[in-house]
């Protein structure tokens, strides 16, 4: 989406009472820092977060100065969302995600967070880790405000790390069932308990709202990222408790592999939409949202699909009662 359009959405979200706006990073889409800079410069209260930057394309020192600058620009409204990196895209630039025994994602992310915070402290740092180094470096300007770090993870180990050292945890990048969300939240709680602390648990949730349920459902089924996740990322066994079998998904996946988006949309089961997203009328979506909150989510990050303005206004904090 063009930067100017995102800024307009951020201004609307701020006026509607939302506390923060989160932006995905992609290797082949518009730059996330440019998005965040303009959002923060065009608003007064709403926080802006990366959701997420990865540990491969920005050195921790560069990330630290970037978010230090964003925080300065916004009087402390910047949030760093951090994750290992996307397994479909990171290998395209010559980096490895697997095998994890060699790439050691937990150690990599932990080092990243440690070095970022050391740099923000203002002290002269000498850091020699397995993945990242910094020799005789000191930030050249004062970091006035504390910058929260949210750690994203799909594995139990990374979610436990988020509970141990993060200011928050990101549970889902877009699609997850309530039961999967509960398991991810539980993993964060294990990390919390190991060091006797609590962190904020955030989770992306794709949402399509309309007074016409069919319109809401069709908008979700036609969204490219929903189809990609359903075809290539979501494990079929996670959908079995919702009455969705691998055989039911086969026609959709076959169409997806042939780049037949219309065919994939036509064959995406309605049950998958209901199991993985917030889709339907206001009342249905609010009920589903409560289920995710009960599963351990503190901060739902709404990803509006289809009738975007209606979703933003309907789910606004002032209208949530």
Secondary structure by P-SEA (a helix, b strand, c coil): ccaaaaaaaaaaaaaacccbbbbbbbcccccaaaaaaaaaaacccbbbbccccccccccaaaaaaaaaaaaaaccccbbbbbcccccccccccccccccccccaaaaaaaaaaaaaaaaacccbbbbbccccccccccccccccbbbbbbbbbccaaaaaaaaccccccccccccccaaaaaaaaaaaaaaaaaccbbbbbbbbbbbbbcccaaaaaaaaaacaaaaaaaacccccccccccccccccaaaaaaaaaacaaaaaaaaccaaaaaaccccccaaaaaaaaaaaaaacccccccccccaaaaaaaaacccccc
